[in-house]
């Protein structure tokens, strides 16, 4: 006799996915605002308008939530499409202009996620590993850009490895945060100045 498959309601699955997304969004906001160590599952549940048991059932523990925030941040960064565009450009100035704009959009769009992870570093047992996972694709993209710049004329005056390091210095999350958060620059102003610094610095 054939085994009966359990019925899965598409509407219920959709509602569950929406609840999960809301919980992760509210958790990221709280982690970014208060710091990971000062937020409880009950706080997250209250912000999302659900019960604590719903949080555990939907996304797991507080550590699980942070893990998923990191993964979603990487998935939502749009770096693959941006890199396809950058690697198709044929002048150093065009590459650096696109890189300045692309990393600006990524950091602006992922600001809450980056802050949530950053504020977890001092207290989370795997905070450093989380940050490395969150930024691994970012660093790889800047290394690929450095290699591409060395195929163009004129190539940067330093090595490929040093070029990648400088791109991370200018366009990595710390560079953007230093200007925008620590010093109150607008994203537009930071993008223009970082682009000019990169063009001048790689000659």
Secondary structure, 3 states (H helix, E strand, C coil): CCCCCCCCCHHHHHHHHHHHHHHHHHHHHHHHHHCHHHCCHHHHHHHHCCCHHHHHHHCCCHHHHHHHHHHHHHHCCCHHHHHHHHHCCCCHHHHHHHHHHHHHHHHHHCHHHHHHHHHHCCCCCCHHHHHHHHHHHHHHHHHHHHHHHCCCCCCCCCCHHHHHHHHHHHHCHHHHHHHHHHCCCCHHHHHHHHHHHHHHHCC
